[in-house]
């Protein structure tokens, strides 16, 4: 198996033995830089083979890896490093290099004979970041045991085996990208990494590489459905396409199936519990997120007591793949109720199928990434012309949700000027699609913004 090809990137091909040897070589380099067991190493990298080598190198040393999005800017990165209490840094991003000494992944990596390393099951393996209701990113801690459980659940859900071939265009710093990489390696399958998404390249690779399982977040699904020459590609190797991160847009999925004959599967997970539900491969009901894989219960949002199906309430999950907790640790207590993870999603069980109807939390989910309204609001409040503001999400066919900012001004200012301010401070997926001007921001006596009212008014509120 060690000489089996497992990884492709552009014109480079790696066998499993090469992946192991390069990971071991990078581990030696990191050890010389002082990386030790129990430490945390920040990794900020594009989607490339060296990302995989770095993750495995860090694990070989008994350290944990803190995954930082390459889309983040200096403020986000600085806060993440502080939360994770990172001891070292590896990557290919100048923002991380400016924040602390960084081993560049552009440097040559020696290949050395690897030794067998067995990670400690209950030690931290990875930290992925998920914004909280305070707007500041929290680190989600997964141990080697919880990550291994997630891989087992994902492997069963996908029906993935050594003959499967997958291409990965989603960011590896996101739990979905990491989970796909880890699962392909676990089953001995084959994967192609892409530095960035390009629809023609993706379709060509399905044809040429004989891809069997394709992952598609909403923008990728829309790009497939709207491609004018979709029928010219041979996609017959695909067993299915997996719709991830956002609710399925039925019209888009149906268009692809009608034009290609390829069916879809939907799934549901979070950074905290990567695999919660998935449609059976031979019986996908795309109006649901599938059948629960771990234990799922629905509880009343008023009393917290479990409710009977099909009553609506908050979805809670108990699973061996659940996170060990957050950093800062104080945030963990609100997320766990007697061993049950509180998803913040509202839904119900329908004869064993899980349906999501709303979100208890006010987070906005754009292409699978969480955006905290208060984070965008804090940037807007920094402009002297902004008297008050509130940010909310609205449904979007392409991205799942779109960010909208309602702004009350003290003096004239253009939407373009405010957008430029946000663009300079936050990642692109956090930028509002629209900035609308309103006379006042509706608030409760407590000061809480009535985002529900703004959502209802959006689209019919004239600019000032």
N, C-alpha and C positions, 0 to 999 in steps of 0.2 A: 504493500500500500504506500510505502514511503516514496516510491518513484512515480506515483500516480499524479497526473497534473490536476491541480486544485484551484489555481488562481491565474487570472489573466488581467492585464492592464495595458491598454494600447497594444504595442507589439511584443510586450514582455509576457512570458509564461513561466510559472513557478510550479514545481512539484511539492508534495508535502514535506519531503526531506529538506528541500531548499528553504521552505518557510520556517521549519524548525531550526535549521542551521543559522539563518539570518536573524531569527529571534534570539537565539543563544548568543550570537555575536554582538547584537545590540545590548543584550543584558550585560555582557562583559564591559562594554563601553560605559553603560550607566553605573555599573558597580565602581568603576574607576573614578567616576564623578561623585561617588559618595552615596548612591542610592542603597538603602538598607531595608530589611524586612520591617513592616509596620509603618513605613513612610507613605506619603501620598505624592504622586507625580502628576502634574497637570499636563494634559495632552491636547493640543490645539492644532488640528491637521485637516487638510483636504482629504478627499476620498482617494486614497492611493495605497499601494501595497505596504509602504512603510508604516502606515497607521496600524495595520495588523501586526507587523513585526514589533512595533513599539508596545502595543497592548500585551502581547505574549512575553516580551522581554521584562516588562514591569512585573508581571505575575511570576515569572521565573525567580525574581528576587524577593518574593514575598511582600512586595509593595502593592498598593492599590492605585488605580488610574482614575483621575478626575477629568472627565471628558468636557471640553469647552468648545462651544460652537464656533466655527471659523467665521460666522457672520457677525459675531459680537464685536463691539467696539470697546475702547479702553475702560470706560466706567463699568460695563458689565464684567469684563475680564478681571478687573481689580477686585470687584466685590466677590466674584467666584473664587479667586485665589485666597481671599481672606476667609470666606466661609469654609472652604475645603482645607485651609491651613496647609497648603501645598508646600512640600519641601524642595521639590525639583520641578523642572519644566522640560518638555520635549515637544517639537512641532515644526511647522513650516510657516508660521504666521508672525509677521513683525510686531503685531500688537502684543502678543505674549512675550516676544523677545524684549520688548521695551519695558515690560512689567517685571521681569526677573530673568536671571541667566538661563538660557534655553539651549539644549542640544538640538541642532538643526537636523531635520530628517533629509536635508539635501546633501549631507555629508555621506561619504561612502560607508557602507556597513560591512564589517568583516563577517565571513561565514565560518563558524566553528562547530566542532562535533558537539551536539547537544547531549546533556545528561537528563535523565528522567527526573522530573520535579512534580511532586504531589502537593497541590495547594491545601492549606488548612481550610476545611469546609466552612467554618464559622468566621473566618477572617474576611475583611472587606476586599472585594474584587474591583468594584467600579462605583464611581459616583457620577450620576447624570443629573443635570440641573432642570428643575421645574419651578416656574415662577409661582409664588403664593399670592394670597389675597392682599398681602402687604405690598406687593409689587416687586419685592426683591427676590432674586433667585434663591431657591433652597436646593441643597444637594440631597439627592435620593441615594441612599446607601444600599447597595446590593452585595451580599456575601457571595463567595464562590458557590455555596450551596443553593442560594436562591436563584442565582443566574443559571446554574446547571439545571434546576427545576424548570425554569422558564424555557430553556433550550429543549428539554424533554417534551414539554407541553406543546411548543411550537412545532417540533418535529412530528408529533402525533397529529396535530391539527392539519398540517400541510400534507401529511402522508409522504414526507420527504425521505428519499433513500439515496444510496451512492450513485445511482444512475441519473439523478436530477441535476439540472443545470440552471443557474439563476444569475441574473445581472443586477447589480446594486447601484442605483443612482441617488438614493436618499442619503443624507448626511450621516456619516458613521458616529457622530457625536450624539445623535438622537437614538433613543432606545430601540427603535425599529431597525435602523441600519446596523447597530451592534448585534441585535438578536439574529438578523438574517446572516450576517457574517459568521457568528459563532455556531449557528445551526448547520450551515453548509459544511463547515470544517468538522463538526461533530459527526455528521453522517458520511463523510468522505465524498461529498459531491463536488461540483465544480462551479466556480463563480467568476464573473467578470465585473471589475470595478470601473466606474466612470467618474472622471474628475468633475463633470457637470452634466446636466441633463440636456440632451438634444434628441428630439423626437425621431429624426431620420436615422441617426446613429443607433438609437434604441431598437427601432424596427429592423434595421439591417442586421443587427447583432442577433435578434431573435431568429432571423432566417439563417444567418451564416453559422452561428454558434449552436443552433438547435436548442434554444432555451426552452425549458419545460415548465418553469414557474415564473411568472412575471408579477412584480409588485407595482402597484399604481396608487399613489395618492391622487386627490381630485384633479390637480392641474395636468398630471400625466394622463389620467383617464380621458379628460377633455381633449388633450392633444391627439390621442389615438383616435377618438371618435370623429374629430374634425379634419383628420388628415385626408387631403384630396386624393392621394394615391395609395390608400391603405390596402386596397385589394391587390396591388401589384406585389406585395410582400408575401412570402410563404411563411405563415405563422402556424403551420400544422403541427409543429413540435410541442406547442403549448398544451399543457393539461388543463390549465385555467389561468385566469388573472385574479390576483388578490387585491381587493379594494381596501385600503388602509387609511387610518387616521381621521377620516371624516365620514359622515353618513353617506350612503350610496345615493347618487343621483340617477334615478331609474332610467330616465331618457337617454343619458350618456351611455350607461351600461348596455341598454337595449340596442342602441345604435351600433356599438362595437360588435355585439353578438350577431346582429342581423347581417353585418358586412363581412364578418370573418368566421362565424360559427363557433367562436371561442366563448365559453361561459365564464362567469364570475363567481367569486366567493367573498364574503365580507367577514371581518373580524373586529374585535374590540379589545383594547388593552390600554394601559397607562404606564407612565414611567415607574410608578410604584408597584404595579402588578402587570407585567408586560403582556400576559395572555389571560384574558378573562372569558371571552366567548369567541366562537368561530362557527361558521356554517359547515355542516357536513359536506364533504366534497361531492357526494352524489345526490344531495338534496339541499341546495342553497336557496334560502328564502331571503332575498336581498332587502325586503322591508323590515328585516330584523338584523341584529348584530350576531345572530347565531345562537347556538346552544352553549350554556356555561360550561367551562372546562373545570375550574376549581369550584368550591362551594360559593354560591351566591344567595343572598337574601335581600328582600325588600323591606325597609323599615319606614315607619311613619315619620314625616319631617317634623311633626309636632311633638310626638311622645317618644320617638326613638324605638318603639316596640315593633317587632316584626309584624307584617301584615300578610293576609292571605292573598293568593293569586286570584284574579288579576288586578288587585288593588295597586294603585300607583304610589310610589314612595322613593326614598333614596336607595340606590344600589350600593350594597356593601359586599365585600369579598373576603373570604378566608382562603389562603393558598400558600403552599410551600414555596412559591415563587415570589411572595410578597417581600417588599423591602424590609431591611433591618431597622430603618428609621430615617429621619432627616438630619441634616445639619443646617442650621442650628438645631440642637437636640430638643429645644423647647417646643418646636413646631410639631413634634411627633405626637404628642398627647392628643391634640385636636383631630388627628387623622386616623387614629386607631381606637376602636371601641371594643374592649374585651377581646382583642385578637382579630377583629373584623376591620378591614380597611374601608374607610368612608370615601367613596369615589367622588361624591359631590354631584353625580349625575342622577337624574330623575327618570324612572322608568318602571316597567312591570314585566312579570313573567306570564307568557301566553302559551299554555300547554307545553312548557319546557323551552320555549323560544324567548330570548331576552330582547325586549324593545326599550329604546331610549327615547324619551319624550322631551326632555329639557335638561338644563343644568342648574343645580342648586347654587353653585359658585358663579361668580360674575366674570370668570375668566373667558377670554375670547380665544378660540382655537383656529389658527390660520395655518392651513397645510399641515396640520398635526402638531404645530408649535403653539405653546400657550403664551398669550399676551395678557399681562396684567393691566387693566385700565389705569390704575393709579400711577404706573410707571410712565405712561405716555402723558398723563395729566401733569406729573411733576415737571416734565420738560416744558410743556406749554405754559405752566405757571411761572416759568423762568423768564418769559417774555414780558416786558413792561406794559405792553398794550393789552395783555390778557387779564381781565378782571375775574373771570371764573370760567371753569370748563368741566366737562364730563365726557368720558370716553366709553363707548359701548360697541357691541358687535351686532351685525345683521347677517342673515343667511346669504351665502354667496355660492353660486353654482360651481365656480372654478376652485375656490380655496376653502370651502366649508363655511367659513365666516369671513367677513370683512370688518376692519376696524374703522369706526366713524368717530370723529371728534366734534362735539358741540362746544362752541366758544362764545362767551359773552365778553365784549371788549370795553375798555376804558377810553380808547382812542383808536382811530382807524389803523388797520393792519390788513394785509392781504393774506389769503390762504396760502399762496406760494411762499411767502416769507416764513409763515409758521411751519409749513412742510419742510422747508430747507433747514430750519432749526432742529426739527425732529430727525431729519436724515443725517445730520451731523453728530447726533448723540446715540441713536438707537439702530438696531439691526433693521434691515429692509422690511422684514415681515411684520415689524411692529408699527410701520408707518401707516397713518390713516389713508383709506381709499378716498374719503371725502372729509373736508373740514367745513362744517356749516356754522353760520353765525346766528345766534339766538339772543333775544333781549335779556333773558334770565335763565339760569340753570335751576330747574325745579328741585327742591330739597325738602326733606322731612325736618321737623323741628330739631331733631338731633344733629342735623347737618348732612345726613346721608343723601347723596344724589339719587334722584328717582330716574334711574336709567331706563326702566320700563316705560315711563312716560315719554322719554326722548325717543325710544325705539318706535313707539306708536306714532309720534309726530314726524319722524324722519321720512323724507320724501315729499312732505307737503309743507315743510317749514321754509318760508322765503328767506333769502339772505338779507342781512341788514343793508 
